[in-house]
Amino acid sequence: MTDTPTFDRRMLEALICPQTQTRLDYDAERQELISPRAQLAYPIREGIPVMLVDEARRIED
């Protein structure tokens, strides 16, 4: 068992991309929320999504 908090997938129903106002996909391996439309990956730190565009990683095609 790990002490690292996990992301509650039910949050996906309430969270949207702050830039595009569209749905997000959960990447469990990288602990990120992905906005396909904005091509951004928002980090999840200690189980809490960081929904700031300035903190997001740009996704390259």
C-alpha positions as CSV (number, residue, x, y, z in Angstrom):
1,M,0.0,0.0,0.0
2,T,1.2,3.5,-0.8
3,D,0.9,6.8,1.1
4,T,0.5,8.7,-2.2
5,P,-3.1,10.0,-2.6
6,T,-4.8,8.7,-5.7
7,F,-7.0,10.7,-8.1
8,D,-10.7,10.1,-7.8
9,R,-11.9,9.3,-11.3
10,R,-15.4,10.6,-10.4
11,M,-13.9,14.1,-10.5
12,L,-13.7,13.8,-14.3
13,E,-17.4,14.3,-14.4
14,A,-17.0,17.7,-12.9
15,L,-13.7,18.9,-14.3
16,I,-13.2,20.6,-17.7
17,C,-10.3,22.1,-19.4
18,P,-10.0,25.8,-18.3
19,Q,-8.8,26.8,-21.7
20,T,-11.3,25.1,-24.0
21,Q,-14.1,24.2,-21.6
22,T,-14.1,20.7,-23.0
23,R,-13.8,17.2,-21.5
24,L,-10.6,15.7,-20.0
25,D,-9.1,12.3,-20.2
26,Y,-7.3,10.6,-17.3
27,D,-3.8,9.3,-17.9
28,A,-3.1,7.1,-14.8
29,E,0.4,6.2,-15.7
30,R,1.6,9.8,-16.0
31,Q,-0.9,11.1,-13.4
32,E,-2.2,13.8,-15.7
33,L,-5.5,15.0,-17.1
34,I,-5.4,15.4,-20.8
35,S,-7.2,18.0,-22.9
36,P,-7.2,16.6,-26.4
37,R,-8.6,19.8,-27.9
38,A,-6.1,22.1,-26.2
39,Q,-3.2,19.6,-26.5
40,L,-2.4,20.2,-22.8
41,A,-1.7,17.8,-20.0
42,Y,-2.6,19.0,-16.5
43,P,-0.6,17.4,-13.7
44,I,-2.1,15.7,-10.7
45,R,-0.1,16.3,-7.6
46,E,-0.8,14.3,-4.4
47,G,-4.2,13.4,-5.8
48,I,-5.1,17.0,-6.6
49,P,-5.5,18.1,-10.3
50,V,-3.6,21.4,-11.0
51,M,-5.9,23.1,-13.4
52,L,-3.7,26.0,-14.4
53,V,-2.7,26.5,-18.0
54,D,0.7,27.8,-16.9
55,E,1.3,24.5,-15.1
56,A,0.2,22.3,-18.0
57,R,2.5,20.4,-20.3
58,R,2.1,20.9,-24.0
59,I,1.4,17.7,-25.9
60,E,3.2,17.2,-29.2
61,D,1.5,15.2,-32.0
